[in-house]
Amino acid sequence: MRPILIGFAVLLTLFALGWVIQGNDFFMYQFFAPKYENVRREVFENTQSYVESKRQDLVKYRLEYMRAKTDEEKAALKFTIVQEFANFDEVKLTSPELRDFLRQMKYE
């Protein structure tokens, strides 16, 4: 009877140890996952393709803004530009005209 109890206790201890390790893994993931995602997002936002894509979008919006005839069209484009470029660092734009245009849209 005693070997059965010892075997049961060992099995229960192994099960509890596995449960603790799995729970620890869950809590570690819960803590570190947002940090990993923030780093991935920051790396993505600094890639050449992302910056170039944003630059091309801004060129397109600037052309549309210059062609807009009514104040309502300009206001709608300004709202779209401000929303789309809210978290974009305008220092990454190499063209001074585009940088000035974006600042004009954001801060007027």
N, C-alpha and C positions, 0 to 999 in steps of 0.2 A: 504494500500500500504506500509506503514511504517513497519508493522510486517513482511512482505515478504522480504523487504530489510534487516531487522535485521537478519532474518533466513538465508538469502543468505550470509550475512557477516559472521555469525557464522559458517556456513557450509564451506565457503571459508577459514576461519581461521583454522578450524579443518583440512582441507585438506592440507593447507600450513604447519601446525605444524607436521602432519604425514610425509610430504615430507622432512622436515628438519631433523626429527628424523631418517628416513630411510637413508638419505644422510649421516648423521653423523655416523650411523652404518656402512655404506659402507667405509667411510674414516677411521674409527677406525679399521675395519677389514684389510684394505689395509696397515695400519701402523703396526698393531700387528701381522698379520698372518706370515710374515717372521720370526719374533722373536720366535713365537710358534714353527715353523718348525725347526728352529735352535736348540732349546732346545730339541725337540723330537729326532732330529738326534744325538745330543750329548749323550743323554741317550741311544739311540740304540747302538752307537759305544762303549759304556762302558758296555754293557751287556756281560755276560759270554758266551752266545751262539755265539755272533759275534766274540769275541776274540778267542774263541776255533775254530771257522770255519776258521778264518784267519791263525791261527797256523797250522791247518791241511793242508790248501792250501800251506803254506810255506814249510812244511815238504815234500809235494808232489813235489813242484818245486825244492827243494834242491836235492832230489833224482834224478829227471830228469836231473838237471844240472850236477850232479856227473856222470851220465851215458852218457852224451852227448859226442860224439866222435869228432865232428868238431867244429871249432871256430864259424862257422855260427850258429850252433845249440845253442851254449852257448850264443852268442850275442842275438839271438832271445828270449831265456829264460830270459836273464838278462833284456831285454827291457820289457818283460811281467811282470816280478817281480817288476821292478821299477814303472811301470804304475799302477799295482794293489795295491801296498803297499805305494804309494806316500803320502797318508794322514794318514797312520797307525802309531801309536806311538809304536815304537819298545820296549819301556820300559815295555809294557804290556806282552811281551813274557817272560815266566819264564825260558826258556832254554837259557843258554849263547851261545850255539852253533848256535841256530837259530838266536839269536840277532846279533851275529857276522856275520853270513852269510848275513842277511838282510842289515846290515851296509856295508858290502863288496860290495853287489850288488848296493846299492844306491850311495856310495861315491867313487867308483873306476871308 
